[in-house]
Amino acid sequence: MPVGRFSATNPTVQSCRGNSPTGRARREPFLSGKTRRSILSRIAVGAAAVMLLGSGTMMPAAAEDAPSVTDPNYAPSSRPAAGPERGMEIAANTERPSSGETPSAGPKWKQVDGGLGTWSVNTRHVQLKNWVFDEDSPTANLTFEAWTTTEGGAPLERVKLTDANSYGVIVSPFVPSNTAVTVTVAPGRLKPNVDYVFRTSAYDGSLYETEWSPWARLRIELPVDLALPAPDYDAQRPSFVTEPNSEQTRPLGAGPSALSAYKPQKQCGEVGADSSRLCVMRTPDKPEGAKAAESEKSVGITDVGWCDPGSMGTYADRYKECDRRPVRYYLGPDDDPTAIADFVFTRELHLDGPASFTEKLTIEGVSIPAEFDGGISLSAFNGHICQGSCTPIEPEGGDWTATPHWKPGETHSASLTTKYTWDNLVANQAYLYKPDVVIEGTVHSPGVGQKVDYQWSKDYRPEQVYLDQIRCDTNTTWGESGCVFLNSAPTYAFNAKKFPQAAAHAWLIQNVLPPKTGLDSADKPLYYMGDKGQNETNRNRICPSGWAAANGDASALDSATDALNCDEFAFASSYNSGGMKKSEGGLNEAVPSGSTTGEPDGAACVQTFAKKEDGRVHLYNIDSPTVPVPTFQEVCGRSSISGIHNQETMGGNFTSFMKQMRIMDKDAYWLDTRMTGRCDHTDAFGTPVNPVICTMTAK
């Protein structure tokens, strides 16, 4: 096998001959000796016949010489797509034209796969290119041919690139000899994510070169190609999710979610005559050493309901909050305490009424050493605090479920329930409350009698300071009044099984673009924007009338009554919308590069459309000379998809979500698209990267 030719064992070997006219070299024939001799014999016979017929007479190709679509071993002249050879020129031993040694494909004109050297193309409008050379003819052309490949990369079956001739090859116009030739393959002839090889042969109007150029590899990888699952029209809508969050997510503009300068405070009583005092402070949620085993064993004793007795920490959903913290009492001088006692304090808050909520305080002993021989008493009577019209109803002394006194070695638990009320008489009002409690501790050891107050609000973790902040409102839109934990962001979930087109589009924008909009794992919430006028403005900027119809494909529609819709993400009803100006409060203003108006425009978004191809709906980027190729640095997306998928994904479902979660302007929430992607290209963390070619699965 000569250097530079295709073989099953070496499908991509290229010769070192350059593409410029200088440095050209004669090539050894591609075909085997037997095949070559057969072809040359036929050419010689044809030449003699032409001499008998007269100068310039054309010889048509014999039908029986047409090669198989699965056999690449034929000479270019046996399929004279560019025109017949002229016998007199052959007899005169005229110099034949030749192709360049390194055919290329684009746009991108970039090779990947290391030594394989596959030309990576990011559009269906594929361009093929090679040089054409001729020593004695001023012009020549090239015939371009493409084949699918086996798994090993060998040519498998010829691809019909055009209907312009019976051979399905593309024949370029004549160009000056010793120049590059570029042709464009019509969209649809070559499919994305399929490996092809292609080659060229030269023709100068009289003669073909006797062999093809070396093979080159080609693969179309569109910037966006999501293969979607078929819709399950019986799939039930997932429940709205309000999962426990261990870190607060505050409304837009409410301040940082974590206070880096905030530190839990050691709280101490008065100094006694012996220069000692009683102090109390939260300890690390995961104790170390011997105390760790002791503490882990103790916290499993009492089941405090929603709070997990097997772990420490603070977490809240939209309606409940649990703060379970290890607390240590120190007795003696500050620099050298003589005795240490450990407890677990748990406070649960339940927003369980239209004008009230409930606190359950549980205290359990972990380690009470002998030094506290008189025991420790803890009390929360008259220690509850709230703001404004929020009023705690203080429990009575006998309301503890067990004695709140611990002697050395005791590890029992005691609970106290307190109810808070608030004024809900004025319509369309909202109030912020942050209930607090002070727990008084007394050591009864002989001769000590030390006391210290432990105030709950002085011992938060920095990222949890506002997790127990409650917003109560009388918004008539939601019906009766109620309360939520304002800084615990709920999650809106798509019905991806039933409406995969909208879910896939949001997944793409959420997971690939820098804003990571609505992605909980990236801590990038959506912020609801309640101004209907601004909502409409945002939408019109991203999705102007007629855009979906002009850029979509009807194959994506679900029924005869369905129509193409423009689906924008982030939502127009959010401050994250690309259509909202910064001056209007927008977070991701999308202004096209080079814009003269400075106005947000959907043209600055990643632009996609849904299309059914080979029996499966895909989400593709819009492949048009007038639409920029995605850079994946955009801040928004718009897609032409099924109107049913677009509208049913949100619509009344989102309204119900807002009502149930009492969402108000600037509130934070997450979006779970309920889509996952198995992608061809990912980074070290599994995140999809350009090109985004994924097979999607709905949850």
C-alpha positions in Angstrom: 0.0 0.0 0.0 1.6 3.3 -1.0 2.1 6.1 1.5 -0.9 8.5 1.8 -3.6 6.1 0.8 -6.4 4.6 2.8 -6.3 1.1 4.2 -8.3 -0.8 6.7 -5.4 -0.9 9.1 -4.2 2.6 8.5 -7.2 4.7 7.4 -5.7 8.2 8.2 -2.1 8.1 7.0 -1.3 11.2 5.1 1.7 11.9 2.9 4.0 14.8 3.6 3.2 16.6 0.3 2.1 20.1 0.8 -0.9 21.9 -0.6 0.9 24.6 -2.4 2.0 24.2 -6.0 5.6 24.2 -4.9 6.7 20.9 -3.3 4.3 18.8 -5.3 5.3 15.2 -6.0 4.0 12.5 -8.2 1.9 10.0 -6.3 1.9 6.2 -6.6 -1.5 4.9 -7.8 -4.0 4.1 -5.1 -5.3 1.0 -6.8 -3.7 -2.5 -6.8 -1.5 -3.4 -9.7 -4.1 -5.7 -11.2 -6.9 -3.2 -11.0 -4.7 -0.4 -12.3 -3.6 -2.5 -15.3 -7.2 -3.3 -16.1 -8.2 0.4 -16.0 -5.2 1.5 -18.1 -6.0 -1.2 -20.6 -9.6 0.1 -20.9 -8.2 3.6 -21.3 -5.8 2.5 -24.1 -8.6 0.7 -25.9 -10.8 3.8 -25.6 -8.0 6.0 -27.0 -7.5 3.8 -30.0 -11.3 3.8 -30.7 -11.3 7.6 -30.5 -8.4 7.8 -33.0 -10.5 5.7 -35.4 -13.5 7.9 -34.9 -11.7 11.1 -35.3 -10.1 13.8 -33.2 -12.0 15.2 -30.2 -14.8 12.5 -30.1 -16.1 11.9 -26.6 -16.3 8.4 -25.2 -19.3 7.7 -22.9 -18.7 5.7 -19.7 -19.8 2.1 -20.0 -22.7 1.2 -17.7 -21.0 -2.0 -16.5 -18.0 0.1 -15.4 -20.2 1.9 -12.7 -18.6 0.9 -9.4 -20.5 -0.5 -6.4 -21.6 1.8 -3.7 -19.7 -0.3 -1.2 -16.5 -0.7 -3.2 -14.2 2.3 -3.2 -11.6 0.7 -5.5 -12.2 2.4 -8.8 -10.6 5.0 -10.9 -12.1 8.4 -11.2 -12.4 8.1 -15.0 -14.7 5.0 -14.6 -17.4 7.3 -13.1 -16.9 10.5 -15.2 -19.1 12.8 -13.3 -17.1 15.8 -14.5 -17.4 14.8 -18.1 -15.9 12.1 -20.4 -12.2 11.7 -21.1 -11.0 12.7 -24.6 -9.0 10.0 -26.2 -6.7 12.1 -28.4 -5.2 13.8 -25.4 -4.5 10.4 -23.8 -2.8 9.2 -27.0 -0.6 12.4 -27.0 0.5 11.5 -23.4 -0.9 14.8 -22.0 0.0 15.6 -18.4 -2.9 14.6 -16.1 -4.3 16.9 -13.4 -4.0 16.0 -9.7 -5.6 16.7 -6.3 -3.9 17.9 -3.2 -2.7 15.5 -0.6 -4.6 16.9 2.4 -8.4 17.5 1.8 -10.0 19.5 4.6 -13.5 20.3 5.9 -15.1 23.2 7.7 -16.2 25.6 8.8 -14.0 25.6 11.8 -11.3 24.0 9.7 -10.0 22.4 12.8 -8.8 18.9 13.2 -9.4 16.9 16.4 -8.7 13.3 17.6 -5.0 13.7 17.8 -3.3 11.5 15.2 -6.6 10.6 13.6 -7.0 14.1 12.4 -10.8 14.3 12.0 -12.0 17.5 10.6 -14.5 18.9 13.1 -17.5 20.8 11.5 -20.0 22.7 13.6 -22.8 23.2 11.0 -24.9 21.2 8.5 -23.6 23.5 5.8 -20.4 21.5 5.4 -17.7 22.9 3.2 -15.1 20.5 1.6 -11.8 21.8 0.2 -8.7 20.6 -1.6 -6.1 21.9 -4.0 -6.1 21.1 -7.7 -2.9 21.1 -9.8 -2.2 20.9 -13.6 1.1 21.5 -15.4 -0.3 22.1 -18.8 -4.0 23.2 -18.4 -5.0 26.7 -17.3 -8.1 25.4 -15.5 -9.3 22.2 -13.7 -12.0 21.1 -11.3 -12.4 18.6 -8.5 -14.9 15.9 -7.9 -15.8 15.4 -4.2 -17.0 12.1 -2.8 -17.9 11.0 0.7 -18.4 7.6 2.4 -19.7 6.4 5.8 -17.2 4.3 7.7 -16.9 1.1 9.6 -16.1 1.2 13.3 -12.4 0.9 12.3 -12.6 3.9 10.0 -12.6 2.1 6.6 -15.0 3.4 3.9 -18.3 1.6 4.1 -20.9 3.1 1.8 -21.0 5.9 -0.6 -23.1 9.0 0.4 -25.2 10.8 -2.1 -24.0 14.4 -1.8 -26.2 15.8 -4.6 -28.9 15.0 -7.1 -27.1 17.0 -9.8 -25.6 13.9 -11.4 -26.3 10.1 -11.3 -23.2 9.5 -9.2 -24.2 11.6 -6.2 -20.8 13.4 -6.2 -20.2 17.2 -6.1 -18.3 18.5 -9.1 -16.8 21.9 -8.6 -16.7 24.7 -11.2 -13.4 25.0 -13.2 -10.9 27.1 -11.4 -7.4 28.3 -12.3 -4.9 25.4 -11.9 -2.8 25.3 -8.8 -5.5 26.8 -6.5 -7.8 25.7 -3.8 -11.3 24.5 -4.5 -14.2 24.7 -2.0 -17.6 23.3 -2.4 -20.7 23.3 0.0 -22.7 20.2 0.8 -26.4 20.9 1.1 -27.8 20.5 4.6 -29.1 17.0 5.3 -26.8 15.1 3.1 -24.3 14.5 5.9 -25.7 13.8 9.4 -24.4 15.0 12.7 -22.5 12.7 14.9 -21.6 10.3 12.1 -18.0 9.6 11.0 -17.3 10.1 7.3 -14.3 9.9 5.0 -14.1 12.0 1.8 -11.7 12.4 -1.1 -11.3 14.2 -4.4 -10.2 13.6 -8.0 -9.1 16.2 -10.5 -10.3 16.8 -14.1 -9.0 19.3 -16.6 -11.7 19.0 -19.2 -9.8 16.2 -21.0 -8.3 13.9 -18.5 -8.9 12.6 -15.0 -6.1 11.9 -12.6 -5.7 8.1 -12.4 -6.3 7.9 -8.7 -8.2 9.7 -5.9 -6.6 12.0 -3.3 -5.9 10.5 0.2 -8.9 10.1 2.4 -9.7 12.7 5.0 -12.0 12.2 8.0 -15.0 14.3 8.8 -17.5 14.6 11.6 -20.3 17.1 12.1 -20.8 18.1 15.7 -23.3 20.8 16.1 -22.8 23.1 19.1 -26.1 22.0 20.5 -27.6 18.5 19.9 -29.8 17.2 22.6 -31.6 13.9 21.8 -34.8 14.0 23.7 -36.9 11.1 25.1 -40.3 10.5 23.7 -43.1 12.3 25.7 -45.0 10.2 28.2 -48.4 11.7 28.0 -49.6 9.8 31.1 -46.8 11.1 33.3 -48.0 12.8 36.5 -46.9 16.3 37.4 -44.2 16.0 40.1 -45.0 17.6 43.5 -43.7 21.0 44.3 -40.5 20.5 46.3 -39.7 22.3 49.6 -36.7 20.3 50.8 -34.6 21.1 53.9 -31.9 23.7 53.2 -29.0 24.0 55.5 -27.9 27.3 54.1 -30.1 30.4 53.7 -31.0 31.8 50.3 -32.2 35.3 50.8 -34.5 37.3 48.5 -32.9 39.6 45.9 -31.3 42.6 47.6 -31.9 41.4 51.1 -28.1 41.0 51.8 -25.6 38.3 51.7 -26.5 34.7 52.4 -23.6 34.3 54.7 -22.1 36.9 57.1 -18.4 36.2 56.9 -17.6 38.4 59.9 -20.2 36.8 62.1 -18.9 34.6 64.9 -20.8 32.6 67.5 -20.5 34.2 70.9 -19.4 32.7 74.2 -22.0 33.8 76.7 -21.0 34.1 80.4 -22.6 34.9 83.8 -21.1 37.1 86.5 -17.7 36.4 88.0 -18.0 34.8 91.5 -15.9 35.3 94.6 -13.5 32.6 93.6 -12.9 34.3 90.2 -14.9 31.6 88.4 -18.1 31.9 86.4 -20.5 29.8 84.3 -20.2 30.2 80.5 -22.0 28.5 77.6 -21.3 28.2 73.9 -22.2 26.1 70.9 -19.5 23.5 70.1 -18.7 22.1 66.7 -21.6 20.1 65.2 -19.3 17.1 65.0 -17.5 16.6 68.3 -14.0 15.1 68.3 -12.5 12.2 70.2 -14.3 10.4 73.1 -17.0 13.0 73.2 -17.9 12.2 69.6 -19.0 8.7 70.3 -20.8 9.8 73.5 -22.6 12.6 71.7 -23.6 10.5 68.7 -25.0 7.8 71.0 -27.0 10.3 73.0 -28.7 12.1 70.1 -30.4 8.9 69.0 -32.3 8.6 72.3 -35.0 11.2 71.6 -37.1 11.4 68.5 -37.9 15.1 68.0 -40.2 14.6 65.0 -39.1 16.3 61.8 -35.6 17.0 63.2 -33.2 14.1 62.5 -32.0 12.8 65.9 -29.0 11.2 64.2 -27.3 14.5 63.2 -26.6 18.0 64.2 -27.2 21.1 62.2 -29.7 23.7 61.1 -32.1 23.3 58.2 -35.4 24.6 57.0 -37.9 24.2 54.3 -40.6 26.7 53.5 -42.8 25.7 56.5 -40.5 24.1 59.1 -37.2 24.8 60.7 -34.9 22.6 62.8 -31.9 23.9 64.7 -30.1 21.1 66.5 -26.9 22.2 68.2 -24.4 20.8 70.7 -24.0 23.2 73.6 -21.3 23.1 76.3 -21.3 24.7 79.8 -18.0 25.7 81.3 -17.6 26.2 85.1 -14.5 27.9 86.6 -12.0 30.4 85.5 -12.2 31.3 81.8 -8.7 30.2 81.0 -9.0 26.9 83.0 -12.5 25.6 83.6 -12.8 23.1 86.3 -15.9 21.3 84.9 -17.6 20.9 81.5 -21.2 19.7 80.8 -22.5 18.9 77.4 -26.1 19.1 76.1 -27.9 19.0 72.8 -30.4 21.9 72.3 -33.0 21.5 69.6 -35.5 24.2 68.5 -38.2 23.3 66.0 -40.4 26.0 64.4 -43.6 24.9 62.6 -45.6 27.4 60.6 -48.8 25.6 61.2 -51.6 28.2 61.2 -52.9 31.2 59.3 -52.2 33.6 62.2 -49.9 31.6 64.4 -46.8 29.3 64.5 -45.3 26.9 67.1 -41.9 26.4 68.7 -40.8 23.2 70.3 -37.7 23.4 72.4 -36.0 20.1 73.4 -33.0 19.8 75.7 -31.2 16.5 76.3 -28.2 15.7 78.4 -25.1 14.2 76.9 -22.4 14.4 79.6 -22.9 15.7 83.1 -19.8 15.1 85.1 -19.5 14.5 88.8 -18.2 18.1 89.4 -21.8 19.2 88.9 -22.9 17.3 91.9 -25.9 19.5 92.6 -27.0 19.3 89.0 -27.9 21.8 86.3 -31.3 23.4 85.8 -32.4 25.0 82.5 -35.5 27.2 82.0 -37.1 29.1 79.2 -40.0 30.6 81.0 -40.6 34.2 80.0 -37.6 33.9 77.7 -39.4 34.1 74.3 -38.9 37.1 72.1 -40.6 38.3 68.9 -41.1 41.5 67.0 -44.0 43.8 66.1 -47.4 42.2 66.3 -45.8 38.8 66.9 -46.6 37.7 70.4 -45.3 34.6 72.2 -47.8 32.9 74.5 -45.5 31.8 77.4 -46.0 28.3 78.7 -46.6 27.5 82.3 -44.1 25.9 84.7 -45.5 22.5 84.4 -45.5 22.3 80.6 -42.1 20.6 80.3 -42.5 17.0 79.2 -39.9 16.0 81.8 -37.9 17.7 84.6 -35.5 20.3 83.1 -32.9 19.4 85.7 -29.9 17.1 85.1 -27.8 15.4 87.7 -24.4 13.8 87.0 -24.8 10.9 84.6 -28.3 11.8 83.5 -29.1 11.9 79.8 -32.8 12.3 79.6 -34.6 14.9 77.4 -37.2 17.5 78.2 -39.4 19.5 75.8 -41.3 22.7 76.0 -43.9 23.9 73.4 -44.6 27.6 72.8 -47.2 29.2 70.5 -46.7 32.6 68.8 -49.6 34.7 67.3 -49.5 37.6 64.9 -51.9 40.2 63.7 -53.5 39.2 60.3 -56.3 41.7 60.2 -55.0 44.1 57.6 -55.2 42.8 54.0 -52.2 42.8 51.6 -49.5 43.3 54.3 -46.3 41.4 54.9 -44.4 41.2 58.2 -40.9 39.9 59.1 -40.4 38.0 62.4 -37.4 36.4 63.9 -38.4 34.6 67.1 -35.8 34.1 69.7 -35.5 32.4 73.1 -33.3 32.9 76.2 -32.5 29.7 78.2 -31.5 30.4 81.8 -29.0 27.9 83.2 -28.3 27.4 86.9 -25.6 25.2 88.5 -26.7 23.9 92.0 -23.3 22.6 93.1 -22.6 23.4 96.8 -21.2 26.8 97.2 -21.5 27.7 93.5 -25.0 28.8 92.5 -23.7 30.2 89.2 -26.1 31.3 86.5 -25.8 32.2 82.8 -28.3 33.0 80.0 -28.0 31.3 76.7 -29.7 33.4 74.0 -30.4 31.5 70.8 -29.7 34.3 68.3 -26.2 34.9 69.6 -25.0 31.4 68.5 -25.7 31.0 64.8 -23.5 29.7 62.1 -22.7 32.6 59.6 -24.6 30.9 56.8 -27.6 30.3 59.0 -28.2 33.6 60.7 -31.5 34.3 58.8 -32.6 30.7 58.2 -35.3 31.1 60.9 -36.6 34.4 59.7 -40.3 34.2 59.1 -42.4 36.2 56.7 -46.1 36.3 57.5 -48.5 37.9 55.0 -52.1 38.7 54.3 -51.8 38.6 50.5 -55.4 38.2 49.2 -54.0 36.6 46.0 -53.2 33.5 48.0 -56.5 33.3 49.9 -56.0 33.1 53.6 -53.1 34.5 55.4 -50.0 32.4 56.3 -46.3 32.3 56.9 -43.1 30.9 55.3 -39.5 30.7 56.1 -38.4 33.5 53.8 -34.8 32.4 53.3 -35.5 28.8 52.5 -35.9 28.7 48.7 -38.4 26.2 47.4 -38.0 24.3 44.1 -40.3 24.3 41.1 -40.1 21.1 39.2 -40.9 20.5 35.5 -42.9 17.5 34.2 -40.0 16.5 32.0 -41.5 13.1 31.1 -44.5 14.7 29.6 -43.0 17.9 28.2 -39.3 17.1 27.4 -38.8 19.9 24.9 -39.1 22.8 27.5 -37.3 20.8 30.1 -34.3 20.1 27.8 -34.1 23.7 26.8 -34.0 24.9 30.4 -31.5 22.2 31.3 -29.2 23.4 28.5 -29.2 27.0 29.6 -29.1 26.1 33.3 -26.2 23.7 33.1 -24.0 25.1 30.4 -24.2 28.9 30.5 -22.2 30.9 33.1 -25.2 32.2 35.1 -26.3 28.6 36.0 -29.7 30.1 36.5 -31.9 28.4 39.0 -29.3 25.7 39.7 -29.3 24.7 43.4 -25.9 23.0 43.2 -24.4 26.2 41.9 -26.2 28.4 44.5 -27.6 30.5 41.7 -31.4 31.0 42.4 -34.1 32.4 40.2 -35.7 35.6 41.6 -39.4 36.1 41.0 -40.3 39.4 39.3 -43.9 40.3 40.0 -44.4 43.3 37.7 -46.7 42.2 34.9 -45.7 45.1 32.6 -42.0 44.4 33.0 -42.7 40.7 32.5 -44.2 41.5 29.1 -41.4 43.8 28.2 -38.8 41.2 29.0 -40.6 38.6 26.9 -41.0 40.8 23.9 -37.3 41.6 23.9 -36.3 37.9 24.0 -39.2 36.4 22.0 -40.6 39.0 19.5 -43.8 38.0 17.6 -43.1 35.6 14.7 -39.7 34.5 15.9 -40.7 31.0 16.7 -42.5 30.4 13.4 -39.6 31.8 11.4 -37.0 29.7 13.2 -38.8 26.5 14.2 -39.7 23.2 12.6 -43.2 21.8 12.5 -42.0 18.3 13.1 -41.6 19.2 16.8 -45.3 19.8 17.2 -47.4 17.3 19.3 -50.7 17.6 17.5 -52.6 19.3 14.7 -53.7 22.0 17.2 -50.2 22.6 18.5 -48.2 25.6 17.3 -44.6 26.7 17.6 -43.8 28.9 20.6 -40.7 30.8 21.7 -39.5 29.4 25.0 -37.2 31.8 26.9 -35.0 31.0 29.8 -34.4 32.5 32.3 -38.2 33.2 32.6 -39.5 36.6 31.7 -41.1 36.8 35.1 -37.7 36.7 36.8 -35.0 39.3 37.5 -32.7 36.8 35.8 -34.3 37.3 32.4 -31.9 38.3 29.7 -34.6 40.8 28.5 -34.4 42.9 31.7 -32.1 45.9 31.7 -29.7 46.4 34.5 -31.2 49.8 35.0 -34.6 48.0 35.5 -33.0 45.7 38.1 -32.1 42.9 35.7 -29.2 40.5 36.6 -28.4 39.2 33.1 -29.0 41.9 30.6 -28.5 40.3 27.1 -27.3 42.9 24.6 -26.0 41.7 21.3 -22.3 42.4 20.5 -22.0 45.5 18.4 -25.5 46.7 19.3 -26.1 50.4 18.4 -29.2 50.7 20.7 -27.9 49.0 23.8 -31.3 47.3 24.2 -31.6 43.7 25.4 -32.4 41.3 22.5 -32.9 37.6 22.1 -30.3 37.6 19.4 -27.7 37.7 22.2 -29.0 34.4 23.6 -28.2 30.8 22.7 -30.8 30.1 20.0 -32.2 26.6 19.5 -35.1 24.8 17.9 -36.7 21.4 18.3 -36.8 19.1 15.3 -37.8 15.5 14.8 -35.1 13.6 12.9 -34.8 9.8 12.4 -37.8 9.2 14.6 -36.5 11.3 17.6 -36.9 14.9 18.6 -33.6 16.8 19.0 -32.9 20.2 20.3 -30.4 21.8 17.9 -28.8 25.2 17.7 -30.2 27.3 14.9 -27.8 26.7 12.0 -28.1 29.8 9.9 -25.6 32.4 8.6 -27.7 35.1 10.3 -27.6 33.4 13.7 -24.3 33.4 15.7 -22.8 30.1 16.6 -23.2 29.7 20.4 -20.1 30.6 22.4 -21.7 29.3 25.6 -20.8 32.5 27.3 -24.3 33.9 26.7 -26.6 34.6 29.7 -29.9 33.4 28.3 -31.6 31.1 25.8 -34.6 31.2 23.4 -35.9 28.1 21.6 -38.6 27.4 19.1 -40.5 24.4 20.5 -43.9 22.9 20.8 -46.4 25.4 22.3 -48.0 22.6 24.3 -44.6 21.8 25.9 -43.9 25.4 26.5 -47.2 26.5 28.0 -48.1 23.4 30.0 -44.6 23.3 31.6 -45.5 26.6 33.4 -48.9 28.2 33.1 -51.3 27.2 35.9 -48.7 24.9 37.5 -46.4 27.7 38.3 -49.3 29.8 39.6 -50.1 26.9 42.0 -46.5 26.7 43.0 -46.4 30.4 43.8 -49.6 30.2 45.9 -48.5 27.2 47.8 -45.0 28.6 48.5 -46.3 32.2 49.0 -43.8 33.5 46.4 -43.6 37.3 46.3 -41.5 39.8 44.4 -37.8 39.2 44.7 -38.2 35.8 46.4 -35.6 33.2 45.5 -36.5 29.7 44.2 -34.8 26.8 42.4 -35.7 25.1 39.2 -35.4 21.3 38.9 -35.8 20.5 35.2 -35.9 16.8 36.0 -33.7 16.2 33.1 -30.3 14.5 33.0 -27.9 14.3 30.1 -25.3 11.7 29.1 -23.0 13.9 27.1 -20.1 13.2 24.7 -18.0 16.1 25.9 -17.6 17.0 29.6 -15.0 18.6 31.8 -13.3 16.9 34.8 -16.4 17.6 36.9 -18.8 16.0 34.5 -20.2 19.4 33.3 -21.2 19.5 29.6 -18.8 21.5 27.4 -18.9 22.7 23.8 -20.1 21.0 21.7 -23.1 20.0 23.9 -24.0 16.7 22.4 -26.2 14.7 24.9 -28.7 12.0 25.1 -31.4 13.2 27.5 -33.3 11.2 30.1 -36.4 12.5 31.9 -36.9 11.8 35.6 
